[in-house]
Amino acid sequence: MDLQFGSVCVRNPDTVFKNAIPHMESIVASTTFSYDDPEALMEVFLGEQKGFVYSRWSNPTIELAEQKVAALEACGINDEQGKPIKLVAHMFSSGMAAISTLFLANLKTGDKVLAQENLYGGTSEFLNKFLAQHGVEPILMDLKDLNGAAALIQSDSKIKMLYIETPSNPTIDVYDIEALTRIAKQNDLIVAVDNTFASPYLQQPYRFGVDFVVHSTTKYINGHGNSISGMLISREDSVMNKSIFDHRKLLGSNSNAFDAWLLLQGVKTLEIRMQRHCANAMKVAEYLSTHPKISKVNYAGLPSHRDHETAKKQMRDFSGMLSFELKDGLEAGKELMRKIQLCKLAVSLGTVDTIIQHPATMSHVGVAKAVREQYGITDGLVRLSVGIEDVNDLIADFEQALE
C-alpha cells in the first residue's frame, strides 16, 4: 500500500529487526500493544494466553527486569523436592509502592502486623499513619527477643504477618530470618523481608522459607542513583499474586520501561559492586572504630558487632552500609557534614559513590529527640553508604574531616 505523508509520519516499518537481534535490552516505550488477531487479544484479556495489553498492567522491558530480580532471589535455592524454587517479581514505581502493596494486598481491617521497632522511616510512617487508619494495627517490638515474639504471636490470633527489615536502617541491626520464620510458620503467619540493605547477592531470605521479599531497587540492585523503583517478590504459586497484580494495576503504582531498563543495566555489575562495597566498608569501619572522636561503629562485619554471628549465618558478606556515633553529639555531626569532601551529603544509599547523612539534622529532623533516641538514632549518629571509590581516599576524607 502506498501511504500518504501523514501516514508515513505515524507508521513504523516492521522490518528493522528481521535479521538481527539487539545485543542490549530494548526500552519498550509503548503505552499499548496491538494485535493482528482479535481472537488472540480476547484470550489475553481472559488470561488464557500470555501477552501485553497496556503498560500500566505489564510491559516487556519491565517484565525482563522482574524476571532478572526473581532469578537473583531464587538463584541456587531448591525446594523440599530438590527442585529449583520458582519466584515471580512485581516491579513498582518505588520501594515504598512495593512495601505498601505488600501490606494492602495481604491484610484486611481487623488484622495485625508484627514488625521490629527500628524500621525504615517510610515503612514506619506507612504502618502507623496509613495502615492504622484503615483498621490494620501495627505491633512493634524487639524481634531479637525470640521467646517474646513467639509468646506474642501465640497469644494474638489477629496477627497475620511478620515483617522483618534486616539489616535495619539506620542502626544496622541484624535479625535472625530463619528463627523468626520458624516461629511465624508454626502459627501460620505470612513472612515478609525487606532485603534492600543486603541485596540478593548477600542475602536470600527464601533460603529460610519466607513468603515475600521486598526491595527498594533504587538502591543496590540499580546501584547508580539514576532511577527510582521497587520490587515485590513472591512464590510463583502464591495465591496472593493476582491480588498484588490487581493492586498495582488499579492503584497505578507500576514502574515504567525506562526505569526498568536502567535497572537492567545496573544489575549486571551487582556481584562485583557488592564485593567492592563490602571490602571498602570493612576497612572504613575498622578505621572509624579506632578513632578517638567516635564512640561506636555499627557494622555487622566487625566481630564486636552485637549481631555479628547472626549476620555470618545468613549473609554472604556484610554490606556497604554502616553507621557510627560521634562522642560530641549534634554539633559534631553538623561539623562533620560541613567538612567532609569526597563523601556526598545526601539521603539514599547503595550507589557507587559514597553517601553520608546525619539523621538528626536530615531524615529525622522532624522527629522528637526522645522518639528517635528510643530507636537508636542519637544526636551523634551518622549513616554511611560506602561506595566503590579507592578506600584510601575515603579514609583520608574522614581523617581530615574529623581533625
N, C-alpha and C positions, 0 to 999 in steps of 0.2 A: 504494500500500500504506500503510495506517495503522500507524505504528510505535509501540511502547510506549516509555515514558520512558527506559529503559536504552538502547534502540537509538538514540533521538534524541540522547542524550548522545554516542554513539560516532560516528554517521554525519554527514557534512558535506553540505550542499546542493551540487549541481553546476551551479547557475545564476548564481553570483556574477559571473563574468566573461563572460557570454554576449554582452553588448552593448558591452563596453568592455575595452580592453587597458591594464593598469597602465603608467603612464609610466616608472616605475623598475623595475629588475630585481627579481625576487622571490627571497626566501630559500626554497628548496625543502627543508624540514627533514624530509622523509620518509626513513625508513631503507630502505623497499622500495617497489616500484611494482607496481600491479595491472593486469591486462589483462582485457578482456571476451572476447577471442578466444583460446582456448588454442593455436590453430594459430600465431597471431602471436607469442605468447610463446615457443613452441618455436623459431620462426625466429630470434628474438632470442638465445636460448640457443645456437643453432647458428651464430650470426654471419652469418646470411643476411639479416637485417634489423636496422637500427639501432634501438636502444631502451634504456631503462633498466630494470634489474632490482633492483639493491641498491646503496646509496650508497657502500659500500666499493669497488665496481667503478667506478661513474660516477654523476654527479648533474647535473641540468640547470643549477643555479647554478654548479657547478664547471666544467662544460663551457663556459659563457659566459665565465668568467674565462680558461680555457685558450685559447679562440678569440681573445680580445682580445690576450693576450700574444703568441701566434703571429703575429697580424696585425701587431703592432707590430714584431716582429723581421723580418718579411718586407716591410714597407712600402717600396715604391719599388724593390725588387730584382727583376731579371729573370734568367732562366736563359740558357743559351747560345743558345737558340732565340728569345730576346727575349720570352718569356712570364713572367708573374709567378711567382716561386717559391712553392711550397706547403709550408707547415710545419705541424706539429702540436705541441701543448704538452701536457705531463703535469703536473698540479698535485699537490704533495706537502704533507705536514704541516709541513715546514720546508725551508730551504735545504740543510741537511745531509742530509735524507732524499732530496732530489733528487740531490745530489752522490754520495752513497753508492750510489744506484740506478744512476747513470751508470756507475760502476766495476763494480758487481756484475753488471749486465746485459751488459756488453761484454767483460769479462776473465775468464779462467779460470786455474786453477792452472798455473803454469809461465810465464805471461805476465809482461811487464814494462810499466810505465807511466813515461813520461818527463815530468817537470814541473820548474818553476823551484824554486829553493831557498826563496825568501821567500813562502810560501803563507799563506793564512788559517789560523789555528791549528787550527781544527776539521778542515779538509781535511788538513793535515799529520799530525795525530794519527790520522785515519782511515787514511791511506796507510801510516803507519809502524807502527801498532799493530794495526789490524784486517786490512787487506788483506794485509799481510806474513804474518800468522798463517795466512792462507788460501792461501798459496802464490803470491801475486802480488807481485812485487818492485818497489817504487818506486825510481826513479833520479832524483835531484835535481841540477840543475846550473844554471849561469848561462845562461839562454836568450837573452841578448843576444849571446852568442858563437855566431853563426850557423854559422860553419865548424866549431866544436867540436860543436855539436848535430848537424850533418849527418854528421860523421865517426862520432859515437857511434851514431846511428841506422843508418847503413850497416854498422857493424861488429857489430851485435847484432840478429839476426832475431827475437829474443824480445820486442823492444819492439813493442807493438801499439797503443799510444795515446800521443798527445801532449796534455798538459793544460796550458792557459795561463790564468792569472788576471791580467787587465790592465784598469785599473791595479791594482797589487798592494796588499795590506793588510798592514801599515800604512805601508809605506815609499814608496808611490805610484810604484813603478817601472812603466814602460810598455813592453810587449813588442810587437814587430812581428808582428802576426797574419798579414799577407799573406806575409811572407818565411818565417815558421815553417811556415805551412800548405803552402806550395810545397815545402819540404824534406820535410815529412811525407808529402805525397801522392806524391812521387817514390818513396817507399818503402812505399806502401800502408798508412800508419798512419791510425787514427781520430784526428780532431782535435776537441777539446772546449775551449770557452772559458767561463770564469766571467765574466759580464758585469755582475755586481752593482754594482760601483763606478761604472760608466758609465751603465747603463740603456739600453734600446733607442733612446731619443731621441738620446743622444750617440754611440753606437757600435753598429754592426750587423755582427757577425762573419760573417754569411752572405754579405756582400759579398765576402769573401775565400775562400770555398769550404770553410768548416768543416762538420763533421758534426753537432755538438751544441753547444747553448748552455745554460748553467745560470744560474739566478738565485736568490738569496735574495730573494723578492718581499716579504719583511718590510721591506726597505729602501726604495729609491727608488720602486719600482713602486706599493707601497701608500702609502708616504710619510708616514703619520701615527702610526706607532708603536703601533697598536692591534690588530695581527694578525700571527701568525707563519705563514709559508707559503713554499713553494719551487716552482720551475717548471723542468722539463727540456724543452727544445725540440729537435725533430728534424725531418728532412725527411719529407714525407708518404709517400714511397716507401721509407723506411728499413726494412731487413729486421729491425732491432732493435726496432721499435715494439711488437710483440707481447711480446717479452721484457721490455721496460720495463713494459708494462701488467701482465704476469703478476707481476713482482717487486713492484710496488706493491700489487696485489690480495692476494697471498699473504703479504707481509710486513706488510700493514696500515698502510702509510705514507701513505695517502691523506689529503687535506685534508678540510674539511667545508664545508657550504653557507654558514655564517655568515662564516667567514674568506674564502671566495670572494667573498661579497657585499661585504665590507669592501674587498677588493682592487678590485672593480669600481667602487666609489665613489671610492677614492683615485686610481686610474689616470686618471680623467677630467681631472685637472689636471696630469698628468705633464709635459707640454710647458712650461706656464707656470711650474710649480715649478722644473724643471731650469734654466730660463733665469735665475731669481732666485738659485737655489743657486750657479750658476756665476759670475754677476756679483758676488755677495757674496763668494764665496771668492777671487776675483781681488783684490778690494780688501783683504780681510783679509791675504792672502798678501803683497801689496805692502807693507802696513803692517808686518807682522812681519819682513819681510826687511830692514828698515832699523832694527830695534830693537837697541840695544846689548847686550841680555841674550840675544839669540838668535844662534846661530852658523850655522844652516842652516834653510832652509824648503824642504820637498818639496811643490811644487805644479806640476803639468805645464804649467800655463798661463804660468808665468814663463819668459821667454826663457833665463834662466840654468839652468833645469832640464835635467838630463843627457839626458832623453828628450823634450824639447820638440818636436823636429822629427818624431819618430815619432808623438807624440800629435796634432800638427797634421794628419798624413797620414791618420789613421784615426778621429779623433774630431771631432764637430761643435763641441764646446766641451770644457772641461777638468774638469768635475765639481765637486761641492761638497766633495770630500774633500782634505784636506791634512794634513801633519804637519810638525813643526818640532822643533829641538833646542835646549834651554836650555844655555847655556855652563856653568852651575854644577851641572849633573847632577841626581842623585837628589833632593837636598834642595830644589833649585829647583823641581823637578817637584812635590814634595809641597806646597810653599808656594803654587805657582800653583793647585793643586787646592783649597786651603783658601780662597784669596782670590777666586777667580772667582765672579761673582754671576749674570749673565744666562745664561751657558752652563751647561747641565745636566751634572753629573758622573755619567756613566753609560756603559755599553757600548752597542753597536749604533750605527746610523748611518742616514742617508737620511731623517730625519724633518724636519718643517717647522721645528722648533726646533733650536737649535744644541746639539750634544752633544760633550763633551770627555772625553778619558780619558788617563791616564798609564800606558802599558802595563807599565812596570817595577814598579808597585805595584798594578796591577789585573789585566788579562788575562794578563800574563806573569809574575806574581809568583812562580809555582811553577817557572819555567824558570830553569835555571842561567844566571848572568850571561854566562859565556863562550859559551854556546849561543845566547842571544838576540842578543848583540852580533855574532855571526857573520852574522846575518841583518839587521843594521842597526837592531836595537831596543836603543838605548843607554839609559843611566840617565836621560838628559835628554830622551828622545823623547816628544813629546806628539802625540796624534792628534786631529784636529778635523773633525767633520762640520758644515759651515757651513749654518745654516738660512736661512729666508727673512725673518727679522726685518729691521728697519731696520739697515743695515750700520754706520751711525754709532754706534748703541747697542752693537753688538758690539765695535767698535774701542775705544770708551770703556771697555768692560768690561775689555779686555786692558790698556788704559792704566793703570787703577787697580790691576789685579791684578799687574802687572809692576813697579810702583813700588818 
